[in-house]
Amino acid sequence: MPAPETIPTVLPTWVLLTQDIAYLVAAVLFIFGIKQLSSPRTARRGNTTAAVGMLIAIVATLYVQNYLSLVWIAIALVIGSAVGAVLAIRIQMTAMPQLVALFNGFGGLASVLVVGSEYLRRSDDINLPITVDQGLTMGLSVLVGTVTFTGSMVAYGKLQGLIAGRPRQWSGQLVGNALMTLVSVAASIWIAVDVDAGWTLLVIALLGSILGVTLTIAIGGADMPVMVALLNSYSGIAACATGFILDPPNKALIVSGALVGASGIILTSIMCKAMNRSLANVLFGGVGTDDSTGAAGPRGDDRPVRTVDAEELALMLDGVRKVVIVPGYGMAVAQAQHAVRDLFNLLRGRETEVYFGIHPVAGRMPGHMNVLLAEVDIPYDRLLDLDACNPEFETAEMAIVLGANDVVNPAARHDKSSPIYGMPILDVDKAQTVIVCKRSLAAGYAGVENELFVAPNTLMYFGDAKKSMGELCKALGELN
């Protein structure tokens, strides 16, 4: 591997043309990959398509510019692929949001390291002066990258249960965050004016790291999917900015970063609309509680609820023509998707029409429920989004809610004092009979009681979702 000083700063025209063609192919693959990710049927293919595009971009950057030999590139690819394979094999589908958070954080950290490396390289080479715009971009890239890294680590901690899910806020928090942001921007301007003031990058990195923690720790567990999407956007913005400071500017990094940044912002906006909340309210509202799953059982709660057991529910399902199942985070926690698949097959065997209603913010990340159900081979045409599913409830003889809470709370339609007022919900209460499978009557992440639990057409089926569905399948099978 050549020493840094032997790396050519001016590459032949044909080399640059070859690299640009490779980057163009990579960009096209990125775009097609994202398009394919929009449907469960093509999502795996889209992931592979984008991965091939990234492989082309990496090889084009490292080999064409003579940074690394093919041997070193192969070694790096083998190590990275091995780590990725181990994670892919060992990670539970229920823990996928945590993995996404980690990926976001590593992306932000990578941008910070690239900026630091580029600054040191340019500082030692009089032929590569740092321009004003490059200095400013370096500072901002470090700021966004460190915010992404530490914020993602906090998000991972909350999703993994290592940090309490409730929002943590204190007096002067917003003022402190604003001051750290202003000082970081000022330091970015400083390094743009005085390129020898490399210490300012360390200051920015320190403040950005603190800012990432204070911003994310103040967000409740229910809003963490929105924060993960926003942090994903941050990682793309940091990568895009980093691409501009390289010499020559890295087009693949700029394009891929812009795609990630834009798609993350779009997804964040979609999720905020799905909760009828502004991004500012998500970031600074402090909405949420520790946990939505509650304790195991209804003891200590004197609300007038009606309950049902597995045998009674099996008798009720016998002969039902249409059922809509609404999965929530409780299903994911219990890893009950396999038992749900068994119930689906039993009902279909009885010629019952079965659909799954998927709320945009059900679970801990966008598409969380879709991923879990696709894992157990539930047909894609049975998975309905909110708009497509709501009309089905009016003709459904039964709706079964599995661990969902706020996304099925009728209070969102009429209680103006509720923090979830105006949030689009799944209209399960419009079904003829509603079965709520939950461990307790505990409130959801929004911290409000669910009116659905005491509705006259609701029966509570208490217990762990996996165990409860297993008992229901057994009871239903014995009716044959």
Number of C-alpha atoms within 10 A of each C-alpha: 12 10 7 9 10 10 14 11 12 10 14 10 9 9 13 16 12 13 23 18 13 20 25 18 17 26 24 14 21 26 18 17 23 18 13 20 18 11 12 18 14 13 16 13 15 23 17 15 21 23 16 17 25 21 13 20 24 19 19 22 21 15 15 17 20 16 18 17 15 14 10 14 15 13 11 12 15 12 11 11 12 12 11 11 12 10 12 13 8 8 13 12 16 21 16 18 22 22 19 19 29 23 17 27 28 20 23 31 23 20 27 26 14 19 26 17 12 17 22 12 15 16 16 11 11 9 9 12 14 23 15 16 14 20 24 22 23 29 31 25 31 33 29 28 36 33 31 36 30 25 30 31 22 23 33 23 18 22 23 15 13 11 15 17 26 22 20 16 16 8 7 9 15 14 10 13 17 13 14 18 17 12 14 24 16 16 22 25 21 20 25 21 16 15 20 14 13 17 11 20 26 16 18 26 23 17 20 27 21 17 25 25 20 22 21 26 25 22 28 29 29 29 24 27 24 27 25 29 24 24 32 28 26 29 32 31 28 33 31 25 26 29 25 18 23 17 12 13 13 19 20 28 25 20 22 25 23 20 19 21 23 17 18 23 18 15 17 23 17 16 22 21 16 18 22 16 18 14 17 9 12 21 19 18 17 19 21 25 20 20 20 25 22 16 14 14 15 18 9 7 11 7 10 10 16 14 14 16 16 19 17 13 17 20 13 14 19 14 12 16 17 21 26 27 21 27 29 25 21 25 28 23 17 14 19 22 25 18 21 25 19 17 20 20 16 16 23 14 10 14 13 18 16 21 23 26 31 25 28 22 25 25 26 24 23 21 15 25 29 22 15 22 21 16 13 14 12 20 12 14 10 14 23 19 15 18 14 11 22 19 13 21 23 15 15 22 19 27 28 24 25 27 27 24 29 28 25 22 25 23 22 23 15 11 12 11 9 15 18 25 19 18 21 21 23 23 21 31 23 20 23 16 21 26 25 26 25 27 23 22 26 21 17 23 21 23 20 18 17 20 16 23 22 16 16 13 16 25 22 24 24 21 19 24 25 22 14 22 25 19 17 23 23 17 18 22 13 10 10 7
